[in-house]
Amino acid sequence: MKTRLTTKEGEVEELTEEDVRGMQPMDQALPEHLQRAIRQRGSVVSKNPQRK
């Protein structure tokens, strides 16, 4: 069963533990060409990291 992750107003709902348990690994859920595209993007590094 798919759960809506947004409200009728378009606000994003917080993920629950149940939502996370129902997720599949990328290699099971996406075709290979999309997996390659996601991997090629790499991690995003901010040019202006916030200092604490």
C-alpha distances in whole Angstrom, upper triangle without the diagonal:
4,6,10,13,15,17,18,22,20,21,18,17,17,15,15,15,12,10,13,13,9,11,13,17,18,20,17,15,18,21,24,26,23,24,27,27,25,28,31,30,31,31,32,35,36,40,41,39,39,42,42
4,7,9,12,14,16,19,17,17,15,14,15,13,13,14,11,9,12,12,9,10,13,16,17,19,16,14,16,19,23,24,21,21,25,25,23,25,28,27,28,28,29,32,33,37,37,36,36,39,39
4,6,9,11,13,16,14,14,12,10,12,10,11,13,10,8,11,12,10,11,14,17,18,21,19,16,18,22,25,26,22,23,27,26,23,26,29,28,28,28,28,31,32,35,36,34,34,37,37
4,6,7,9,12,10,11,9,8,11,10,12,15,13,10,13,15,13,13,16,19,19,22,21,18,19,22,25,26,22,23,27,25,23,26,29,27,28,27,27,30,30,34,34,33,33,36,36
4,7,10,11,9,8,6,5,8,8,10,13,12,9,12,14,13,13,16,18,18,22,21,17,19,22,25,25,21,22,25,24,21,24,26,24,25,24,24,27,27,30,30,29,29,32,32
4,7,8,5,5,4,5,9,10,13,16,16,13,15,18,17,16,19,22,21,25,24,21,21,25,27,27,23,24,27,25,23,26,28,26,27,26,25,27,27,30,30,29,29,32,32
4,5,5,5,6,7,10,13,15,18,18,15,18,21,19,20,23,25,25,28,27,24,25,28,31,31,27,28,31,29,27,30,32,29,30,29,28,30,30,33,32,31,31,34,34
4,5,7,10,11,14,16,18,22,21,18,21,24,22,22,25,28,27,31,29,26,27,30,32,32,29,30,33,31,29,32,34,31,33,32,31,33,32,35,35,34,34,37,37
4,6,9,11,14,17,19,23,23,20,23,26,24,24,27,29,29,32,31,28,28,31,34,33,29,31,33,31,29,32,33,31,32,31,29,31,30,33,32,32,31,34,35
4,6,9,13,15,18,21,21,18,20,23,22,21,24,26,25,29,28,24,25,28,30,29,26,27,29,27,25,28,30,27,28,27,26,28,27,30,29,29,29,32,32
4,6,10,12,15,19,19,17,19,22,21,21,24,25,25,28,28,25,25,28,31,30,26,27,30,27,25,28,29,26,27,26,24,26,25,28,27,27,26,29,29
4,7,9,12,16,16,13,15,18,18,17,20,22,21,25,25,21,22,25,28,27,23,24,27,25,22,25,27,24,25,23,22,24,24,27,26,25,25,28,28
4,6,9,13,13,11,13,16,16,16,19,21,21,25,24,21,23,26,29,29,25,25,28,26,24,26,28,26,26,24,24,26,26,29,28,27,26,29,28
4,6,10,11,9,11,14,14,14,18,20,20,24,24,21,23,26,28,29,25,25,28,26,23,25,28,25,25,23,23,25,24,28,27,25,24,27,26
4,7,8,6,7,10,11,11,14,16,17,21,20,18,20,24,26,27,23,22,26,25,21,23,26,24,24,22,22,25,25,29,28,26,26,28,27
4,5,5,6,9,10,11,15,17,19,22,21,19,22,26,28,29,26,25,28,27,24,26,29,27,27,25,25,27,28,32,31,29,28,30,29
4,5,5,6,9,10,14,16,18,21,20,19,22,25,27,29,26,24,28,28,24,26,29,28,27,25,26,28,29,33,32,30,29,31,30
4,5,5,6,9,12,15,18,20,19,17,21,24,27,28,25,24,28,28,25,26,30,29,28,27,28,30,31,35,35,33,32,34,33
4,6,5,7,10,13,15,18,17,15,18,21,24,25,22,21,25,25,22,23,27,25,25,24,25,28,29,32,33,30,30,33,32
4,5,5,9,11,13,16,15,14,17,20,22,24,21,19,23,23,20,21,24,23,23,21,23,25,27,31,31,28,29,31,30
4,6,8,11,14,16,14,14,17,21,23,25,22,21,24,25,22,23,26,26,25,24,26,28,30,34,34,32,32,34,33
4,7,10,13,15,13,12,15,19,21,23,20,19,23,23,21,22,26,25,25,25,26,29,31,35,35,33,34,36,35
4,7,9,12,10,9,12,16,18,20,17,16,19,20,17,19,22,22,21,21,23,26,28,32,32,30,31,33,33
4,6,8,6,6,9,13,15,17,15,13,17,18,16,17,20,20,20,21,23,26,28,32,33,31,32,35,35
4,6,5,6,9,12,13,15,13,11,14,16,13,14,17,18,17,18,21,24,26,30,31,29,31,33,33
4,5,5,6,9,9,12,9,7,11,12,10,11,14,15,15,16,19,22,25,28,30,28,30,32,33
4,6,6,7,7,11,10,7,10,13,11,11,15,16,16,18,21,24,27,30,33,31,33,35,36
4,6,8,9,13,12,10,13,15,14,15,18,19,20,21,24,27,30,33,35,34,35,38,38
4,7,10,12,10,9,13,14,13,15,18,18,19,20,23,26,29,32,34,32,34,37,37
4,6,8,6,6,10,11,10,12,15,16,17,19,21,25,27,30,32,31,33,36,37
4,6,6,6,9,10,11,13,15,16,18,20,23,26,29,32,34,33,36,38,40
4,5,5,6,9,10,11,12,15,16,19,21,25,28,30,33,33,35,38,39
4,5,5,6,9,10,11,13,15,18,20,24,27,29,32,32,34,37,39
4,5,5,6,9,10,11,13,16,18,21,24,26,29,29,31,34,36
4,5,5,6,9,10,12,14,17,20,23,26,28,28,30,33,34
4,5,5,6,9,10,14,16,19,22,25,28,27,30,33,35
4,6,5,7,9,12,14,18,20,22,25,25,28,31,33
4,5,5,7,10,12,15,18,21,23,23,25,28,30
4,5,6,9,12,15,18,21,23,23,25,28,30
4,5,9,11,14,17,19,22,22,25,28,30
4,7,8,11,14,16,19,19,22,25,27
4,7,9,13,15,18,17,20,23,25
4,6,10,13,15,14,17,19,21
4,6,9,12,11,14,17,19
4,6,9,8,12,14,17
4,5,5,9,12,15
4,6,10,12,16
4,6,9,13
4,6,10
4,7
4
